[in-house]
Amino acid sequence: MNLRGMKLGAIPAVLLMAATMAAAGGEEKSVANPKEIHEAYAKQEQQVVAQLLRIQTPETAFDYVNFYMSGPVVVLTGFTTKGPLKQEAEGNVKSLKWVEHVVNEIEILPVTSELRSLRLSILGRLSEALPQSFPAGHANIRIKVTGDFQVTLVGVIDPLNKLSLESAVVQIKQMPLVKSVTNQVLATLN
């Protein structure tokens, strides 16, 4: 096959790759099975989750740790009112043998008496409106209140509770000091 003078866009990429490899005397290499790649990725995700579940620092409705992965790099995201939780999450994930680097983007939120009082008031409103989202010792909705009184809600609720959440968000927006409320709570079936 003579490739000279032909526009590359006219040649399908697979044909071009095979022709280039043949011309170079190379052999076609097999591509990893997509199912195997997915299973390996899922296993690594489970390992990260397991390490995050081992955190000893008590979590509250005001702490939220999440992550995403890019190869051997794990990026921790979220927020906390406790510095030790941030460090512990990073240390636990770093202990995985395949992890080469951890980028810790967990935001440490300020703690003042005003912020503490506002956080507790917001938690009270949400608990009253959505008691099933706050079973004993756990919070399905997490509350972020920044130093400039910006409120963000994250979590998951049953779609049947969406109106109750929207009503609570309206009440939270009307609370003294609250500048804005961002609702990132997903209404989804389990």
Backbone bond lengths (Angstrom), bond angles and torsions (degrees), N, CA, C in turn:
res aa  C-N    CA-C-N  psi(-1)  N-CA   C-N-CA  omega(-1)  CA-C   N-CA-C  phi
1 M - - - 1.447 - - 1.530 107.93 -
2 N 1.293 117.46 133.51 1.452 122.21 179.31 1.521 108.40 -102.53
3 L 1.336 116.05 115.57 1.456 120.81 -177.14 1.523 111.81 -91.36
4 R 1.333 117.57 -8.97 1.463 120.42 -177.55 1.516 110.54 -69.05
5 G 1.294 115.00 138.57 1.447 120.80 176.15 1.519 114.11 81.41
6 M 1.322 118.78 -5.91 1.470 121.20 179.44 1.521 108.94 -92.33
7 K 1.294 116.36 146.65 1.461 120.95 174.07 1.528 107.66 -78.19
8 L 1.327 115.51 130.54 1.462 119.65 -177.38 1.524 111.97 -63.91
9 G 1.313 117.58 -30.81 1.460 120.39 -179.51 1.517 112.21 -64.14
10 A 1.336 117.14 -21.70 1.458 120.44 -178.51 1.515 112.69 -83.04
11 I 1.318 117.86 -11.91 1.455 121.92 -177.67 1.526 108.68 -101.10
12 P 1.311 118.40 125.07 1.456 119.31 176.30 1.527 110.16 -56.15
13 A 1.319 116.97 142.07 1.465 122.57 -175.32 1.523 111.91 -57.09
14 V 1.317 118.49 -39.70 1.464 121.14 -178.52 1.519 110.00 -64.93
15 L 1.329 116.51 -43.97 1.460 120.89 179.13 1.517 110.06 -64.03
16 L 1.336 117.22 -41.82 1.454 121.34 178.85 1.526 110.96 -62.59
17 M 1.331 116.70 -43.90 1.457 120.92 179.81 1.529 110.54 -63.80
18 A 1.323 117.49 -44.93 1.464 120.88 -179.85 1.521 110.48 -64.61
19 A 1.331 117.33 -41.37 1.466 120.60 179.65 1.518 110.44 -66.13
20 T 1.327 117.58 -41.47 1.459 121.27 179.62 1.517 110.70 -64.28
21 M 1.337 117.23 -42.24 1.467 120.83 -179.96 1.525 110.15 -67.03
22 A 1.327 117.33 -40.51 1.453 120.72 179.90 1.516 109.97 -65.66
23 A 1.339 116.25 -41.47 1.459 119.77 179.94 1.516 110.82 -65.31
24 A 1.308 117.62 -33.33 1.463 121.37 179.84 1.515 111.36 -85.55
25 G 1.312 118.15 -1.28 1.463 120.90 179.80 1.517 112.80 77.95
26 G 1.330 116.92 12.34 1.458 120.39 -178.68 1.501 111.76 -85.10
27 E 1.304 114.81 167.45 1.464 120.19 177.47 1.522 108.56 -108.78
28 E 1.289 114.23 152.69 1.452 119.75 177.46 1.524 108.41 -70.83
29 K 1.353 115.97 131.87 1.459 120.51 179.94 1.517 108.94 -100.15
30 S 1.311 115.71 143.76 1.464 118.46 -179.12 1.523 109.59 -78.06
31 V 1.298 114.97 144.17 1.454 122.25 177.76 1.521 106.95 -92.77
32 A 1.353 116.32 141.77 1.460 120.24 -179.68 1.522 110.11 -59.09
33 N 1.296 115.02 146.26 1.459 122.59 179.03 1.538 108.54 -64.36
34 P 1.333 118.43 124.21 1.463 120.94 -180.00 1.525 113.02 -55.75
35 K 1.322 116.92 -34.87 1.464 120.12 178.91 1.526 110.27 -64.10
36 E 1.341 116.65 -41.16 1.466 120.89 178.87 1.533 110.60 -64.78
37 I 1.319 116.45 -40.71 1.461 120.60 178.53 1.529 109.54 -62.43
38 H 1.319 117.07 -46.07 1.462 121.52 179.38 1.532 110.99 -60.64
39 E 1.325 116.94 -44.45 1.468 120.88 -179.65 1.525 111.27 -64.19
40 A 1.338 116.82 -40.28 1.469 120.15 179.12 1.530 110.43 -65.69
41 Y 1.315 116.70 -41.74 1.462 121.42 178.64 1.529 110.40 -63.77
42 A 1.336 116.44 -44.62 1.462 120.72 179.23 1.533 110.82 -61.31
43 K 1.323 116.44 -38.38 1.467 120.23 178.89 1.525 110.27 -64.76
44 Q 1.333 116.40 -42.57 1.464 119.46 178.54 1.526 111.06 -65.26
45 E 1.324 117.47 -40.16 1.466 120.74 176.06 1.524 110.76 -58.55
46 Q 1.331 116.73 -44.84 1.467 121.21 179.68 1.527 110.85 -62.18
47 Q 1.319 116.76 -37.14 1.464 120.30 178.84 1.530 110.53 -65.50
48 V 1.331 117.14 -41.41 1.463 120.33 178.58 1.526 109.74 -64.89
49 V 1.327 117.15 -45.23 1.470 120.81 178.45 1.524 109.82 -58.36
50 A 1.319 117.16 -44.54 1.471 120.96 -179.66 1.526 110.46 -60.16
51 Q 1.317 117.28 -40.99 1.468 120.27 179.37 1.529 111.03 -67.37
52 L 1.323 116.88 -38.11 1.464 119.47 178.97 1.525 111.57 -70.12
53 L 1.324 116.86 -30.38 1.464 119.91 176.80 1.527 112.00 -71.24
54 R 1.318 116.96 -15.54 1.469 121.34 179.57 1.528 112.83 -84.92
55 I 1.317 117.18 0.02 1.467 120.45 -179.78 1.526 108.69 -59.56
56 Q 1.323 115.78 129.60 1.465 121.62 -178.50 1.529 112.69 -89.09
57 T 1.339 117.00 -25.40 1.463 120.59 179.52 1.525 107.96 -65.79
58 P 1.331 117.83 124.07 1.471 120.02 -176.69 1.527 111.74 -60.47
59 E 1.325 115.82 130.83 1.461 121.42 176.16 1.517 108.78 -93.84
60 T 1.326 114.77 149.65 1.457 121.08 176.99 1.524 108.26 -127.55
61 A 1.313 116.28 -173.73 1.466 120.96 176.23 1.528 111.11 -67.94
62 F 1.338 116.60 -7.16 1.461 121.05 -177.97 1.531 112.29 -104.35
63 D 1.328 116.21 12.12 1.463 122.24 179.22 1.522 108.47 -126.86
64 Y 1.307 115.53 135.20 1.463 120.49 -179.45 1.521 108.30 -146.54
65 V 1.326 116.68 119.15 1.459 121.79 178.78 1.525 108.27 -119.73
66 N 1.312 115.49 128.83 1.447 122.00 177.94 1.519 107.43 -135.42
67 F 1.323 117.72 176.18 1.461 120.23 179.93 1.511 110.51 -157.67
68 Y 1.324 114.40 163.87 1.457 121.74 165.14 1.509 107.20 -144.09
69 M 1.313 115.50 161.50 1.466 120.71 -174.13 1.519 110.08 -123.61
70 S 1.320 113.96 148.32 1.455 121.45 171.98 1.525 105.71 -139.16
71 G 1.328 115.22 92.71 1.464 119.77 -175.45 1.516 109.70 63.26
72 P 1.338 116.95 -129.41 1.465 120.07 -178.40 1.531 113.71 -85.51
73 V 1.333 116.92 13.17 1.463 121.52 179.29 1.523 108.61 -108.81
74 V 1.341 116.11 129.59 1.461 121.87 176.96 1.521 107.33 -113.09
75 V 1.320 115.57 128.49 1.463 121.31 178.08 1.520 108.18 -107.56
76 L 1.325 115.71 118.65 1.461 121.45 177.34 1.521 108.71 -90.90
77 T 1.318 116.46 133.76 1.460 121.64 178.83 1.518 108.76 -129.61
78 G 1.308 115.71 171.57 1.453 120.31 176.82 1.512 111.70 123.87
79 F 1.333 115.38 -155.35 1.457 120.78 -177.57 1.525 109.27 -153.77
80 T 1.318 115.16 158.28 1.458 120.95 178.13 1.520 109.50 -156.97
81 T 1.302 115.86 158.23 1.454 121.66 173.10 1.533 109.92 -99.78
82 K 1.336 116.06 2.52 1.469 121.51 -175.96 1.530 111.43 -126.45
83 G 1.322 116.73 115.53 1.462 121.43 177.57 1.522 113.36 -57.59
84 P 1.341 118.93 -41.68 1.469 119.07 -179.33 1.532 113.35 -59.28
85 L 1.331 117.88 -31.47 1.462 120.33 179.00 1.532 109.92 -64.27
86 K 1.315 116.67 -40.89 1.473 121.72 179.10 1.524 110.38 -61.39
87 Q 1.316 116.87 -48.86 1.463 120.77 -179.01 1.526 111.57 -66.68
88 E 1.317 116.96 -39.96 1.464 120.40 -179.68 1.526 111.65 -64.99
89 A 1.336 116.77 -41.26 1.468 120.30 177.82 1.520 110.18 -59.78
90 E 1.317 116.63 -45.51 1.467 120.55 179.76 1.524 111.09 -63.14
91 G 1.317 117.16 -46.19 1.468 120.73 -179.75 1.524 112.47 -61.50
92 N 1.313 116.61 -42.14 1.465 120.16 179.77 1.522 111.67 -62.80
93 V 1.335 116.81 -43.00 1.462 120.18 -178.62 1.534 110.55 -71.15
94 K 1.331 117.16 -37.37 1.474 120.84 178.65 1.523 111.92 -61.19
95 S 1.325 117.30 -23.87 1.462 120.47 -177.08 1.531 113.16 -71.66
96 L 1.333 117.35 -13.59 1.461 120.35 178.05 1.527 109.08 -71.88
97 K 1.315 117.36 130.46 1.464 122.11 -173.73 1.522 113.56 -60.70
98 W 1.312 118.40 -34.85 1.458 121.30 -176.26 1.523 113.33 -81.55
99 V 1.339 117.46 -11.70 1.462 121.23 -178.71 1.526 109.31 -80.16
100 E 1.322 115.84 119.94 1.461 121.04 178.86 1.524 112.34 -91.30
101 H 1.341 115.59 -30.04 1.468 118.92 -177.07 1.528 109.90 -154.76
102 V 1.320 115.59 142.59 1.464 121.69 175.07 1.530 107.56 -118.64
103 V 1.314 115.68 124.69 1.458 121.51 173.89 1.522 105.67 -100.85
104 N 1.322 115.71 115.45 1.460 120.59 -174.67 1.527 110.01 -100.47
105 E 1.325 116.09 100.13 1.457 122.10 179.50 1.524 112.08 -105.00
106 I 1.323 116.78 19.57 1.471 120.09 177.24 1.522 107.82 -68.70
107 E 1.316 115.59 124.35 1.460 121.61 -177.91 1.535 109.76 -84.75
108 I 1.322 115.58 129.88 1.468 119.68 174.76 1.526 107.25 -92.38
109 L 1.331 115.02 118.30 1.458 121.21 -177.10 1.523 111.04 -86.16
110 P 1.326 116.63 146.39 1.458 118.99 178.50 1.526 111.15 -68.93
111 V 1.330 114.89 152.43 1.463 120.43 178.59 1.524 107.62 -125.81
112 T 1.322 114.85 113.20 1.465 121.64 173.86 1.521 106.65 -129.65
113 S 1.317 116.53 170.04 1.469 118.45 179.41 1.526 110.82 -64.59
114 E 1.341 118.17 -37.21 1.465 120.78 177.63 1.525 111.43 -64.22
115 L 1.329 116.11 -46.24 1.460 120.27 -179.57 1.524 110.99 -65.49
116 R 1.331 116.83 -42.25 1.464 120.84 178.88 1.525 110.40 -60.15
117 S 1.330 116.58 -44.92 1.461 121.38 179.70 1.535 110.91 -63.46
118 L 1.342 116.49 -42.95 1.459 120.08 179.75 1.522 110.68 -65.40
119 R 1.327 117.53 -43.44 1.474 120.82 178.41 1.521 110.79 -58.33
120 L 1.321 116.30 -44.96 1.465 120.14 -179.36 1.531 111.38 -66.11
121 S 1.331 117.56 -37.11 1.470 120.83 177.37 1.522 110.85 -64.52
122 I 1.338 116.32 -42.46 1.466 120.53 178.76 1.525 110.08 -64.53
123 L 1.321 116.45 -44.26 1.461 120.72 177.58 1.524 110.19 -59.20
124 G 1.320 117.56 -41.45 1.465 121.38 178.14 1.518 112.25 -60.70
125 R 1.333 116.51 -44.93 1.474 120.26 179.33 1.523 110.90 -62.98
126 L 1.326 115.84 -45.36 1.468 119.52 -179.23 1.525 111.47 -66.68
127 S 1.323 117.22 -41.57 1.468 121.12 179.31 1.517 111.59 -62.93
128 E 1.318 115.43 -37.06 1.464 120.33 179.17 1.529 110.71 -69.74
129 A 1.338 116.94 -42.07 1.467 121.40 -177.94 1.526 112.46 -77.20
130 L 1.333 116.19 -32.49 1.474 121.41 -174.21 1.530 110.61 -134.84
131 P 1.326 118.86 64.61 1.464 120.41 -175.88 1.531 112.91 -58.94
132 Q 1.326 118.29 -32.28 1.461 121.56 -179.66 1.534 111.87 -68.70
133 S 1.331 118.02 -15.58 1.467 121.45 177.96 1.522 112.38 -85.67
134 F 1.324 116.30 -3.24 1.460 121.31 -179.93 1.524 110.72 -132.62
135 P 1.352 116.74 62.01 1.465 118.66 177.02 1.531 109.48 -64.47
136 A 1.289 116.08 160.16 1.468 121.99 -176.44 1.521 112.21 -46.46
137 G 1.336 115.15 121.71 1.453 120.35 175.19 1.521 115.98 75.48
138 H 1.329 118.15 10.98 1.462 120.17 -178.21 1.527 109.59 -147.79
139 A 1.329 115.71 152.80 1.463 120.79 176.89 1.517 109.19 -131.33
140 N 1.321 116.51 120.22 1.465 120.80 176.47 1.519 111.63 -83.75
141 I 1.329 116.48 -12.96 1.454 122.23 174.03 1.525 106.62 -119.67
142 R 1.328 115.85 130.14 1.469 120.83 179.09 1.531 108.81 -109.07
143 I 1.319 115.14 146.22 1.458 122.22 -172.05 1.520 110.06 -118.17
144 K 1.318 115.40 121.55 1.469 121.39 175.72 1.521 107.95 -110.84
145 V 1.332 116.31 124.27 1.459 121.52 173.95 1.519 106.37 -126.08
146 T 1.325 115.81 116.14 1.462 120.53 -178.04 1.523 110.84 -82.91
147 G 1.318 116.30 171.64 1.456 121.75 179.73 1.514 113.52 -61.50
148 D 1.338 116.88 -24.16 1.469 119.86 177.28 1.527 111.55 -99.45
149 F 1.329 116.76 21.51 1.469 124.95 172.12 1.533 114.14 64.36
150 Q 1.327 115.72 33.16 1.461 121.45 171.32 1.531 106.05 -89.14
151 V 1.314 117.54 130.40 1.464 122.52 -176.75 1.522 109.22 -109.31
152 T 1.330 115.90 133.78 1.457 122.14 173.75 1.520 107.75 -128.67
153 L 1.316 116.22 133.11 1.464 122.12 176.76 1.516 108.07 -112.43
154 V 1.338 116.99 131.44 1.466 121.77 176.72 1.517 108.73 -131.12
155 G 1.326 116.49 152.48 1.452 120.30 177.58 1.516 111.27 147.09
156 V 1.319 113.94 -162.86 1.459 121.17 -177.29 1.523 108.17 -138.41
157 I 1.345 115.42 136.89 1.463 120.83 174.95 1.525 108.98 -133.18
158 D 1.301 115.50 165.33 1.462 122.56 173.87 1.530 107.69 -70.71
159 P 1.333 118.63 138.18 1.467 120.88 179.59 1.528 113.91 -54.64
160 L 1.333 116.97 -27.99 1.464 120.17 179.32 1.528 112.02 -65.37
161 N 1.340 117.27 -18.42 1.465 121.70 -177.31 1.526 113.20 -99.65
162 K 1.327 116.34 7.92 1.462 120.20 -175.99 1.536 112.42 -60.82
163 L 1.327 117.84 -43.03 1.465 120.45 179.51 1.523 111.78 -64.91
164 S 1.318 117.42 -37.67 1.466 120.96 177.66 1.520 110.49 -63.62
165 L 1.324 116.19 -40.38 1.465 120.28 178.01 1.527 110.23 -65.01
166 E 1.319 116.66 -46.30 1.468 120.11 -179.65 1.527 111.22 -60.09
167 S 1.311 116.98 -38.52 1.465 121.43 177.11 1.532 110.62 -64.60
168 A 1.316 116.39 -43.05 1.475 120.54 178.79 1.525 110.88 -64.60
169 V 1.328 117.58 -38.69 1.467 121.31 178.74 1.535 110.18 -62.33
170 V 1.332 117.62 -41.15 1.464 121.08 177.24 1.532 109.64 -60.26
171 Q 1.331 117.41 -43.41 1.465 121.24 179.41 1.532 111.14 -65.51
172 I 1.327 117.01 -39.64 1.467 120.69 179.82 1.530 110.23 -65.18
173 K 1.326 117.11 -39.72 1.468 120.87 178.65 1.523 111.94 -60.42
174 Q 1.312 116.98 -26.35 1.463 121.66 -177.96 1.531 112.61 -89.52
175 M 1.315 118.29 -3.16 1.464 121.09 -179.36 1.533 110.17 -70.01
176 P 1.332 116.20 145.28 1.466 119.36 175.95 1.541 109.73 -58.93
177 L 1.295 116.11 144.74 1.470 126.31 178.96 1.535 114.02 81.60
178 V 1.328 119.24 -26.83 1.464 120.81 -175.88 1.528 109.21 -67.65
179 K 1.339 115.28 122.20 1.471 120.68 179.64 1.524 111.56 -88.28
180 S 1.355 116.73 -39.96 1.463 120.71 179.05 1.519 108.80 -159.35
181 V 1.329 115.19 160.94 1.464 121.21 176.60 1.525 107.67 -130.96
182 T 1.329 115.59 125.48 1.455 121.92 174.25 1.515 107.02 -109.13
183 N 1.318 115.86 119.68 1.458 121.24 -177.80 1.528 109.29 -100.39
184 Q 1.336 116.64 107.11 1.462 122.35 177.42 1.525 111.64 -110.59
185 V 1.323 116.79 20.79 1.448 122.14 179.68 1.536 108.12 -77.66
186 L 1.323 116.08 129.18 1.450 121.59 179.61 1.529 110.29 -94.53
187 A 1.328 115.76 135.66 1.455 121.22 175.36 1.535 106.04 -99.51
188 T 1.328 116.01 106.89 1.457 120.53 -174.92 1.516 110.78 -145.81
189 L 1.311 115.88 150.79 1.462 120.92 175.55 1.515 109.00 -78.46
190 N 1.304 116.44 144.28 1.469 119.81 179.05 1.490 111.56 -72.69
